[in-house]
Amino acid sequence: MEEEAAVAAAAWLSLVRFWQAEAERLREELHNLQANHRQLLGQNLSGLDVNDLKDLENQLGTSLLDIRVKKDQILVDQIEELKRKESIMHNENVELKHELNTIRQEKVNLHRKVYGKQELNAGQSSVTMNSTDDEKEIRLELSQPQVAGNKQPKATEFRGFDEIHDLPKMSEKSDL
Protein backbone atom coordinates (compact mmCIF):
# COMPACT_ATOMS: atom_id res chain seq x y z
CA MET A 1 0.00 0.00 0.00
CA GLU A 2 2.88 2.27 0.71
CA GLU A 3 4.25 1.44 -2.68
CA GLU A 4 0.96 2.40 -4.32
CA ALA A 5 0.85 5.63 -2.33
CA ALA A 6 4.42 6.43 -3.32
CA VAL A 7 3.64 5.73 -7.00
CA ALA A 8 0.49 7.88 -6.81
CA ALA A 9 2.42 10.69 -5.10
CA ALA A 10 5.16 10.51 -7.75
CA ALA A 11 2.57 10.57 -10.54
CA TRP A 12 0.85 13.48 -8.87
CA LEU A 13 4.15 15.35 -8.45
CA SER A 14 5.04 14.66 -12.07
CA LEU A 15 1.65 16.01 -13.21
CA VAL A 16 2.06 19.17 -11.08
CA ARG A 17 5.52 19.80 -12.52
CA PHE A 18 4.19 19.31 -16.06
CA TRP A 19 1.43 21.91 -15.55
CA GLN A 20 3.83 24.32 -13.85
CA ALA A 21 6.21 24.06 -16.82
CA GLU A 22 3.28 24.47 -19.24
CA ALA A 23 2.09 27.58 -17.38
CA GLU A 24 5.61 29.05 -17.47
CA ARG A 25 5.88 28.31 -21.21
CA LEU A 26 2.50 30.02 -21.86
CA ARG A 27 3.56 33.09 -19.78
CA GLU A 28 6.75 33.38 -21.81
CA GLU A 29 4.84 32.99 -25.09
CA LEU A 30 2.36 35.67 -24.00
CA HIS A 31 5.24 38.01 -23.10
CA ASN A 32 6.86 37.43 -26.53
CA LEU A 33 3.56 38.00 -28.34
CA GLN A 34 2.96 41.23 -26.44
CA ALA A 35 6.50 42.43 -27.25
CA ASN A 36 6.01 41.51 -30.91
CA HIS A 37 2.67 43.31 -30.96
CA ARG A 38 4.21 46.46 -29.51
CA GLN A 39 6.98 46.30 -32.11
CA LEU A 40 4.43 45.93 -34.91
CA LEU A 41 2.81 49.09 -33.55
CA GLY A 42 6.18 50.84 -33.73
CA GLN A 43 6.76 50.81 -29.96
CA ASN A 44 9.79 49.45 -28.04
CA LEU A 45 12.07 49.39 -31.09
CA SER A 46 15.15 50.64 -29.23
CA GLY A 47 16.46 47.14 -28.43
CA LEU A 48 16.39 45.92 -32.05
CA ASP A 49 19.38 45.83 -34.39
CA VAL A 50 19.31 46.54 -38.14
CA ASN A 51 18.52 42.94 -39.10
CA ASP A 52 15.64 42.77 -36.61
CA LEU A 53 14.28 46.04 -37.99
CA LYS A 54 14.55 44.73 -41.57
CA ASP A 55 12.71 41.56 -40.56
CA LEU A 56 10.01 43.64 -38.87
CA GLU A 57 9.74 45.85 -41.96
CA ASN A 58 9.38 42.77 -44.22
CA GLN A 59 6.77 41.30 -41.91
CA LEU A 60 4.82 44.58 -41.97
CA GLY A 61 5.15 44.77 -45.78
CA THR A 62 3.81 41.25 -46.17
CA SER A 63 0.96 41.98 -43.76
CA LEU A 64 0.15 45.22 -45.58
CA LEU A 65 0.11 43.40 -48.92
CA ASP A 66 -2.25 40.75 -47.52
CA ILE A 67 -4.52 43.48 -46.15
CA ARG A 68 -4.60 45.31 -49.51
CA VAL A 69 -5.38 42.09 -51.40
CA LYS A 70 -8.26 41.34 -49.00
CA LYS A 71 -9.57 44.94 -49.25
CA ASP A 72 -9.36 44.87 -53.06
CA GLN A 73 -11.27 41.58 -53.19
CA ILE A 74 -14.00 42.99 -50.96
CA LEU A 75 -14.24 46.09 -53.19
CA VAL A 76 -14.41 43.95 -56.36
CA ASP A 77 -17.19 41.86 -54.80
CA GLN A 78 -19.10 45.01 -53.82
CA ILE A 79 -18.70 46.48 -57.32
CA GLU A 80 -20.00 43.27 -58.90
CA GLU A 81 -23.00 43.31 -56.56
CA LEU A 82 -23.71 46.96 -57.37
CA LYS A 83 -23.46 46.25 -61.11
CA ARG A 84 -25.90 43.37 -60.70
CA LYS A 85 -28.32 45.66 -58.84
CA GLU A 86 -27.82 48.38 -61.47
CA SER A 87 -28.71 45.91 -64.22
CA ILE A 88 -31.86 44.86 -62.39
CA MET A 89 -32.87 48.50 -61.82
CA HIS A 90 -32.15 49.36 -65.48
CA ASN A 91 -34.38 46.49 -66.65
CA GLU A 92 -37.14 47.59 -64.27
CA ASN A 93 -36.76 51.17 -65.53
CA VAL A 94 -37.09 50.03 -69.16
CA GLU A 95 -40.23 48.07 -68.27
CA LEU A 96 -41.72 51.06 -66.41
CA LYS A 97 -40.95 53.39 -69.35
CA HIS A 98 -42.68 50.95 -71.68
CA GLU A 99 -45.72 50.82 -69.39
CA LEU A 100 -45.74 54.63 -69.13
CA ASN A 101 -45.57 55.02 -72.91
CA THR A 102 -48.41 52.54 -73.29
CA ILE A 103 -50.54 54.46 -70.77
CA ARG A 104 -49.71 57.79 -72.48
CA GLN A 105 -50.65 56.39 -75.88
CA GLU A 106 -53.93 55.09 -74.47
CA LYS A 107 -54.58 58.54 -72.97
CA VAL A 108 -53.80 60.26 -76.28
CA ASN A 109 -56.10 57.87 -78.13
CA LEU A 110 -58.84 58.48 -75.59
CA HIS A 111 -58.44 62.27 -75.90
CA ARG A 112 -58.58 62.00 -79.67
CA LYS A 113 -61.80 60.01 -79.45
CA VAL A 114 -63.39 62.44 -76.99
CA TYR A 115 -61.99 65.85 -77.98
CA GLY A 116 -60.37 65.36 -81.37
CA LYS A 117 -63.33 66.61 -83.47
CA GLN A 118 -64.42 70.21 -83.88
CA GLU A 119 -67.51 71.08 -81.94
CA LEU A 120 -69.99 73.71 -83.03
CA ASN A 121 -71.72 75.29 -80.10
CA ALA A 122 -74.20 78.10 -80.72
CA GLY A 123 -72.04 80.07 -83.13
CA GLN A 124 -68.79 79.35 -81.28
CA SER A 125 -66.18 76.94 -82.53
CA SER A 126 -64.02 74.92 -80.18
CA VAL A 127 -60.68 73.28 -80.94
CA THR A 128 -58.68 71.04 -78.66
CA MET A 129 -54.90 70.89 -78.85
CA ASN A 130 -52.79 68.30 -77.07
CA SER A 131 -49.27 68.96 -75.84
CA THR A 132 -46.94 66.06 -76.45
CA ASP A 133 -44.60 66.94 -73.55
CA ASP A 134 -46.99 67.23 -70.66
CA GLU A 135 -50.06 65.71 -72.29
CA LYS A 136 -52.05 68.66 -70.89
CA GLU A 137 -55.17 69.66 -72.70
CA ILE A 138 -55.42 73.18 -74.06
CA ARG A 139 -58.95 74.17 -75.02
CA LEU A 140 -59.49 77.27 -77.14
CA GLU A 141 -62.88 78.73 -77.83
CA LEU A 142 -63.44 81.32 -80.52
CA SER A 143 -66.46 83.59 -80.59
CA GLN A 144 -67.82 85.84 -83.30
CA PRO A 145 -66.93 89.53 -82.84
CA GLN A 146 -69.77 91.82 -81.86
CA VAL A 147 -70.41 94.64 -84.32
CA ALA A 148 -72.21 97.15 -82.19
CA GLY A 149 -70.71 100.64 -81.99
CA ASN A 150 -67.68 101.28 -79.80
CA LYS A 151 -69.18 99.33 -76.99
CA GLN A 152 -66.81 98.38 -74.11
CA PRO A 153 -67.05 94.73 -73.04
CA LYS A 154 -68.75 94.02 -69.76
CA ALA A 155 -66.68 92.57 -66.92
CA THR A 156 -68.40 89.23 -67.40
CA GLU A 157 -67.65 89.08 -71.13
CA PHE A 158 -64.56 87.34 -72.46
CA ARG A 159 -61.63 89.63 -73.11
CA GLY A 160 -59.19 88.74 -75.83
CA PHE A 161 -55.50 88.02 -75.39
CA ASP A 162 -54.60 91.44 -76.89
CA GLU A 163 -56.70 93.29 -74.33
CA ILE A 164 -55.36 91.31 -71.39
CA HIS A 165 -51.73 91.84 -72.34
CA ASP A 166 -52.09 95.36 -73.78
CA LEU A 167 -50.93 94.32 -77.24
CA PRO A 168 -51.72 96.45 -80.31
CA LYS A 169 -54.79 95.24 -82.15
CA MET A 170 -54.45 93.82 -85.64
CA SER A 171 -56.26 95.77 -88.33
CA GLU A 172 -57.47 92.78 -90.27
CA LYS A 173 -59.16 89.65 -89.06
CA SER A 174 -57.39 86.45 -89.96
CA ASP A 175 -59.31 83.33 -90.92
CA LEU A 176 -58.76 80.12 -89.05
Phi, psi and omega in degrees: 000324177294323178297319179294319179294321179293320179293318179294320179293321179294319179295318179296315179298320178296319179294319179296316179298318178302311182290328175294317178295320178296318178297318179296317178298318179293321177299315180296318178297319178297316179300314180296319179295319178295319178295317179297319179298315178298320179294321177296333177275000180085016180255156177054048180266354187296332183272002184265143175269184185298318180295318178298319179294321177296317178299316179297318179297317178297318178298316178295321178298316178297316179298318179297319178298315178300319179296315181296319178299315180297316179298315180298320179296319178297317179295319178298316178299318179295320179296316178298319178295318179294322177296320178298315179295321179298318179297317179297315180295322178297315179298319177296320179297318178298316179298317180295320177298319179297315178298318179297315179297322177297315179296317178298317180296319177298320179295316179298316179298320179295317178297321178296320179295319186276314190246358188292338182267154176285138177249137174255127187222092176052054176084357179249140176254148183231134179230137178252134177239138178253138176268130181285333182287304186259351183056033178268143181274132174245123183244120180249135176237130180251139178237158179286138179292147178271133183250066180230104175038194178271059184278129177282140180291146176287161181299333183274347180281156179289134175255142183285168180300320181298319181290322182293319186258013178052046177267151177295143182281146177278144185283331181245149175277140177256144178275147178272000000 
